[in-house]
């Protein structure tokens, strides 16, 4: 069944694996997945050297069957061989699209209790959804660190207020991660200076929307914990000036990376 959906999230899972999410044209949230034993990769996001699946692209995929497993009720198995980009949403359309989907309150949106320590998480096999959109009330700070379990991989956590609560969630947004990595690679760049630049970029935005998603709960250290993470960072005006993750990565995604 070929259906169109607007891509909102392209996130890094580890290595070359990625996660994609968005909404069908009728507003129903969706997360394309492959069958057991195969993950989406950066190479799959492209077709014949052109980026097809990217944030705010209207894309057509062949959706085969729903695979809801709480809280990841948005999962749909797709045909990995078919993907077609219809068009890109313009900046005004993107801003309106996000504003119309602002969920407002984080604590209740997933249909189950959001717990804390370690981090913020929900329990696997509970809840009604795993994707949400929010406009934070304030960005309070931002910190990055090199992960000891994955040398060379940096984790960035903005601290933000939403209502009477605050959160500090890891960013998995692929474009944001590449943007930060590029900044750290600049001559004489320091981690502290890059963090200040990223923080100022978020604070200077006229409007800032964050997409929040839940991990799978398969981390051996905390089994059954579906952690909240920032899967999309969207300040307006657009800090990428119309670019996407593929413009920031060197070398670009390879078709050798596609799990066919």
GIVENBEL-V771922 format. One record per backbone hydrogen bond with DSSP energy under -1.0 kcal/mol. CO is the residue of the C=O (numbers start at 1). NH is the residue of the N-H. If there is no record, write none. Layout:
co,nh
CO,NH
CO,NH
This chain:
co,nh
1,63
3,61
4,25
5,59
6,23
7,56
9,21
10,174
11,19
14,17
16,42
17,13
17,14
19,11
21,8
21,9
22,30
23,6
24,27
28,24
30,22
31,76
33,78
35,38
40,18
43,46
45,52
45,53
47,50
50,47
54,57
56,89
57,7
58,86
58,87
59,5
60,84
61,3
62,79
65,77
69,72
70,125
71,73
72,69
72,75
74,31
75,67
76,33
77,64
79,82
84,60
87,58
90,94
91,95
92,96
93,97
94,98
95,99
96,100
98,101
99,102
103,105
108,111
110,128
110,129
115,121
119,117
120,228
121,115
122,226
123,126
130,214
132,212
133,103
134,210
138,161
141,159
143,157
145,155
150,153
153,147
155,145
156,171
157,143
158,169
159,140
159,141
160,167
161,137
161,138
162,165
165,162
167,160
170,230
172,12
173,177
174,178
175,179
176,180
177,181
178,182
179,183
180,184
181,185
183,186
186,189
190,194
191,195
192,196
193,197
194,198
195,199
196,200
197,201
198,202
199,203
200,204
207,236
209,234
210,134
211,231
211,232
212,132
213,229
217,224
222,225
224,124
226,122
227,215
229,213
230,172
230,173
232,211
234,209
236,206
236,207
238,241
240,243
244,247
245,248
245,249
254,257
255,258
258,260
